[in-house]
Amino acid sequence: MVAGRGVIPPEPLRGPGHEVWGKYSLSGVDKLKVEAANALYRLCREVVEWCQAKGKLWSIENPANSWFGELAPVRALLGLEGARD
């Protein structure tokens, strides 16, 4: 573990509630990272909606410790026909 070697782990860039889209205090590179990730999350939803409309199979995988599944637009995908968690 890096913390045991004197390396300080980075602060989380997201948090619960409204900060799931990114902590309000972010600036600089951290803010750019979160904005880029949010854009990818939105694109992912658009691709899923396109696949659903065309009758194509789709799947999304993400690490268990990610905030991705907590975003309302992503959670809404579970309401699509055939979707499951």
N, C-alpha and C positions, 0 to 999 in steps of 0.2 A: 504494500500500500504506500502510495507516495506521501501521504500525510505524515507517516512515521519517519520519513527521510527528510523532514524539514521543508517539504514542498507544500505550499498552501493551496488547497483546492480552489478552483474558481467559484465565484458567487453564481447562483442560479440566475438565468436570464428571464425566466418566467416564474409565475407564482399562481396561486389559486384565485378564483374569482375573475375580476376584470383583467388582472395581470397575466392571465393565460395567454394573451396576445403579446405579452412582453411587459416587463416591469417599467413603471412610469419613470423611474430614475435613470434608465439607460441613456447612454450617449456614445458618440464615436463608433468604434468598430463593433461594440456589442449591440448597439442599436441597429446597425447595418446588417449584422448577422440575423437578428430576429426578424427584421423586415424582409430579408431575402427568404428566410424559412417560411414566413407567413405567406409570401407570394407563391412559393411552391405548394403550400397546403391548399391555397385557393385553386391553383391549377390542377392539383390532384382531384379536388372535388369536381371541377369542370370536366375532367377526363372521365371520371366515374359516371357523371350524369350523361355524357355523350354515349358511353358504352351501354348504359342502361337503356337509353332511348333507341339504340340500334340493336338491342338484344344480344349484346356481347358480354361474355363473362369478364369479371374484374375481381381483383383482390388487392388489398392494401395490407402491408405488414409494417410494423413500427416497433421499436423497443418498448418494453413494458414500462420503463421509467420516463417515457416521453409524455409531453402535454398534448400531443397531436389529437388523441382521442377525446380530449376535454373541450376542444373547440366546438362551439355550437354547430357551425356548418358541417363539420365532420360527423358529429353525433347524429345529425339529421340523416346522414346516409344510411344509418341503421333502419330507418323507416322505409327504405326502398324495398320493393318486392324481391324476395330471395336473399336479402342481406342478413348477416348474422355476425355476432361478435365472437 
